[in-house]
Amino acid sequence: MNDHSMNTVASASDRAFALKKALEEQALVPEGYIEKFTEIMENDFDPANGARVVARAWVDPTFRQLLLTDGTAACAQFGYTGVQGEYIVALENTPTLQNVIVCTLCSCTAWPVLGLPPDWYKSFEYRSRVVREARTVLREMGLDLPKEVEIRVWDTSAETRYMVLPLRPSGTEDWTEEQLASLVTKDVLIGIARPELPTLAQRVNQ
């Protein structure tokens, strides 16, 4: 066997397929389980869910308090439960505080309300740098915060699945929940962006 063949490593997809096949041969995976879970990840885990939660908190003080004291229960009122949604903690932004989420060990997020993590969130560069130089990282990602705004980075663990509750933009006092939810993106829920009102051109095209 030559050195090249000894050092060849199967791709991640090939390794995953081999593992799936081995588990199925041992009858360790119920029929249709993987297909069903894949469907849930692709269709049910959506940052639009978190946006709805935020919009409700912006208009309903009672729900807001529940979200801040028991995020899991608040999200469960919408039916947003399940894998990676067992221990949801909402982090409230203020005019002088910006919360940011990271998972330094891997890429955990609150899937039911944030959706699956984006590639940059999973990258070693983001995971290692945001805890050391958060202000610089956020600036590079498009959020340049004043010096008086504290940036607090929260590291996801097995017991916590964070989501950010952003500040409601001024000028939205008469907006509906649906309109408010349209301002909340996955980046906002992670904390590397803030909700922004649409420009005049965007409003005309809506």
RAGI-V815883 format. One record per residue. N is the residue number from 1. RES is the residue in one letter. SS is DSSP state (a for helix, b for strand, c for the rest). PSI is psi as a letter, one per 30 degrees, with the letter a starting at -180 (* if undefined). BURIAL is I if it has 24 or more other C-alpha atoms within 12 Angstrom, else O. Layout:
BEGIN
n->N res->RES ss->SS psi->PSI burial->BURIAL
n->N res->RES ss->SS psi->PSI burial->BURIAL
END
This chain:
BEGIN
n->1 res->M ss->c psi->k burial->O
n->2 res->N ss->c psi->l burial->O
n->3 res->D ss->a psi->e burial->O
n->4 res->H ss->a psi->e burial->O
n->5 res->S ss->a psi->e burial->O
n->6 res->M ss->a psi->e burial->O
n->7 res->N ss->a psi->f burial->O
n->8 res->T ss->c psi->k burial->O
n->9 res->V ss->c psi->k burial->O
n->10 res->A ss->c psi->l burial->O
n->11 res->S ss->c psi->l burial->O
n->12 res->A ss->a psi->e burial->O
n->13 res->S ss->a psi->e burial->O
n->14 res->D ss->a psi->e burial->O
n->15 res->R ss->a psi->e burial->O
n->16 res->A ss->a psi->e burial->O
n->17 res->F ss->a psi->e burial->O
n->18 res->A ss->a psi->e burial->O
n->19 res->L ss->a psi->e burial->O
n->20 res->K ss->a psi->e burial->O
n->21 res->K ss->a psi->e burial->O
n->22 res->A ss->a psi->e burial->O
n->23 res->L ss->a psi->e burial->O
n->24 res->E ss->a psi->e burial->O
n->25 res->E ss->a psi->f burial->O
n->26 res->Q ss->c psi->g burial->O
n->27 res->A ss->c psi->h burial->O
n->28 res->L ss->c psi->f burial->O
n->29 res->V ss->c psi->j burial->O
n->30 res->P ss->c psi->k burial->O
n->31 res->E ss->c psi->k burial->O
n->32 res->G ss->c psi->f burial->O
n->33 res->Y ss->a psi->e burial->O
n->34 res->I ss->a psi->e burial->O
n->35 res->E ss->a psi->e burial->O
n->36 res->K ss->a psi->e burial->O
n->37 res->F ss->a psi->e burial->O
n->38 res->T ss->a psi->e burial->O
n->39 res->E ss->a psi->e burial->O
n->40 res->I ss->a psi->e burial->O
n->41 res->M ss->a psi->e burial->I
n->42 res->E ss->a psi->e burial->O
n->43 res->N ss->a psi->e burial->O
n->44 res->D ss->c psi->e burial->I
n->45 res->F ss->c psi->j burial->I
n->46 res->D ss->c psi->k burial->I
n->47 res->P ss->a psi->f burial->I
n->48 res->A ss->a psi->f burial->I
n->49 res->N ss->a psi->e burial->I
n->50 res->G ss->a psi->e burial->I
n->51 res->A ss->a psi->e burial->I
n->52 res->R ss->a psi->e burial->I
n->53 res->V ss->a psi->e burial->I
n->54 res->V ss->a psi->e burial->I
n->55 res->A ss->a psi->e burial->I
n->56 res->R ss->a psi->e burial->I
n->57 res->A ss->a psi->e burial->I
n->58 res->W ss->a psi->f burial->I
n->59 res->V ss->a psi->f burial->I
n->60 res->D ss->c psi->j burial->O
n->61 res->P ss->a psi->e burial->O
n->62 res->T ss->a psi->e burial->O
n->63 res->F ss->a psi->e burial->I
n->64 res->R ss->a psi->e burial->I
n->65 res->Q ss->a psi->e burial->O
n->66 res->L ss->a psi->e burial->I
n->67 res->L ss->a psi->e burial->I
n->68 res->L ss->a psi->f burial->I
n->69 res->T ss->a psi->f burial->O
n->70 res->D ss->c psi->i burial->I
n->71 res->G ss->a psi->e burial->I
n->72 res->T ss->a psi->e burial->I
n->73 res->A ss->a psi->e burial->I
n->74 res->A ss->a psi->e burial->I
n->75 res->C ss->a psi->e burial->I
n->76 res->A ss->a psi->f burial->I
n->77 res->Q ss->c psi->f burial->O
n->78 res->F ss->c psi->f burial->O
n->79 res->G ss->c psi->g burial->O
n->80 res->Y ss->c psi->i burial->I
n->81 res->T ss->c psi->a burial->I
n->82 res->G ss->c psi->a burial->O
n->83 res->V ss->c psi->k burial->I
n->84 res->Q ss->c psi->g burial->I
n->85 res->G ss->c psi->g burial->I
n->86 res->E ss->c psi->f burial->I
n->87 res->Y ss->c psi->i burial->I
n->88 res->I ss->b psi->k burial->I
n->89 res->V ss->b psi->k burial->I
n->90 res->A ss->b psi->k burial->I
n->91 res->L ss->b psi->j burial->I
n->92 res->E ss->b psi->k burial->I
n->93 res->N ss->c psi->l burial->I
n->94 res->T ss->b psi->l burial->O
n->95 res->P ss->c psi->f burial->O
n->96 res->T ss->c psi->g burial->O
n->97 res->L ss->b psi->k burial->I
n->98 res->Q ss->b psi->j burial->I
n->99 res->N ss->b psi->k burial->I
n->100 res->V ss->b psi->k burial->I
n->101 res->I ss->b psi->k burial->I
n->102 res->V ss->b psi->l burial->I
n->103 res->C ss->c psi->j burial->I
n->104 res->T ss->c psi->f burial->I
n->105 res->L ss->c psi->e burial->O
n->106 res->C ss->c psi->c burial->O
n->107 res->S ss->c psi->h burial->I
n->108 res->C ss->c psi->k burial->I
n->109 res->T ss->c psi->l burial->I
n->110 res->A ss->c psi->i burial->I
n->111 res->W ss->a psi->e burial->I
n->112 res->P ss->a psi->f burial->I
n->113 res->V ss->a psi->f burial->I
n->114 res->L ss->a psi->f burial->I
n->115 res->G ss->c psi->a burial->I
n->116 res->L ss->c psi->k burial->I
n->117 res->P ss->c psi->k burial->I
n->118 res->P ss->c psi->l burial->O
n->119 res->D ss->a psi->e burial->O
n->120 res->W ss->a psi->e burial->O
n->121 res->Y ss->a psi->e burial->I
n->122 res->K ss->a psi->f burial->O
n->123 res->S ss->c psi->k burial->O
n->124 res->F ss->a psi->e burial->O
n->125 res->E ss->a psi->e burial->O
n->126 res->Y ss->a psi->e burial->I
n->127 res->R ss->a psi->e burial->I
n->128 res->S ss->a psi->e burial->O
n->129 res->R ss->a psi->e burial->O
n->130 res->V ss->c psi->f burial->I
n->131 res->V ss->c psi->f burial->I
n->132 res->R ss->c psi->e burial->O
n->133 res->E ss->c psi->i burial->O
n->134 res->A ss->a psi->e burial->I
n->135 res->R ss->a psi->e burial->I
n->136 res->T ss->a psi->e burial->O
n->137 res->V ss->a psi->e burial->I
n->138 res->L ss->a psi->e burial->I
n->139 res->R ss->a psi->e burial->O
n->140 res->E ss->a psi->f burial->O
n->141 res->M ss->c psi->g burial->O
n->142 res->G ss->c psi->g burial->O
n->143 res->L ss->c psi->j burial->I
n->144 res->D ss->c psi->j burial->O
n->145 res->L ss->c psi->k burial->I
n->146 res->P ss->c psi->l burial->O
n->147 res->K ss->c psi->f burial->O
n->148 res->E ss->c psi->f burial->O
n->149 res->V ss->c psi->j burial->O
n->150 res->E ss->b psi->k burial->O
n->151 res->I ss->b psi->k burial->I
n->152 res->R ss->b psi->k burial->I
n->153 res->V ss->b psi->k burial->I
n->154 res->W ss->b psi->k burial->I
n->155 res->D ss->b psi->j burial->I
n->156 res->T ss->c psi->k burial->I
n->157 res->S ss->b psi->a burial->O
n->158 res->A ss->c psi->f burial->O
n->159 res->E ss->c psi->g burial->O
n->160 res->T ss->b psi->k burial->I
n->161 res->R ss->b psi->j burial->I
n->162 res->Y ss->b psi->l burial->I
n->163 res->M ss->b psi->k burial->I
n->164 res->V ss->b psi->k burial->I
n->165 res->L ss->b psi->j burial->I
n->166 res->P ss->c psi->l burial->I
n->167 res->L ss->c psi->k burial->I
n->168 res->R ss->c psi->k burial->I
n->169 res->P ss->c psi->k burial->I
n->170 res->S ss->c psi->l burial->O
n->171 res->G ss->c psi->g burial->O
n->172 res->T ss->c psi->g burial->O
n->173 res->E ss->c psi->e burial->O
n->174 res->D ss->c psi->g burial->O
n->175 res->W ss->c psi->l burial->O
n->176 res->T ss->c psi->l burial->O
n->177 res->E ss->a psi->e burial->O
n->178 res->E ss->a psi->e burial->O
n->179 res->Q ss->a psi->e burial->I
n->180 res->L ss->a psi->e burial->I
n->181 res->A ss->a psi->f burial->I
n->182 res->S ss->c psi->f burial->I
n->183 res->L ss->c psi->f burial->I
n->184 res->V ss->c psi->j burial->I
n->185 res->T ss->c psi->l burial->I
n->186 res->K ss->a psi->e burial->I
n->187 res->D ss->a psi->e burial->I
n->188 res->V ss->a psi->e burial->I
n->189 res->L ss->a psi->f burial->I
n->190 res->I ss->a psi->f burial->I
n->191 res->G ss->c psi->g burial->I
n->192 res->I ss->c psi->g burial->I
n->193 res->A ss->c psi->l burial->I
n->194 res->R ss->c psi->l burial->I
n->195 res->P ss->c psi->k burial->I
n->196 res->E ss->c psi->k burial->O
n->197 res->L ss->c psi->k burial->O
n->198 res->P ss->c psi->k burial->O
n->199 res->T ss->c psi->l burial->O
n->200 res->L ss->a psi->e burial->O
n->201 res->A ss->a psi->e burial->O
n->202 res->Q ss->a psi->e burial->O
n->203 res->R ss->a psi->e burial->O
n->204 res->V ss->a psi->e burial->O
n->205 res->N ss->a psi->f burial->O
n->206 res->Q ss->c psi->* burial->O
END
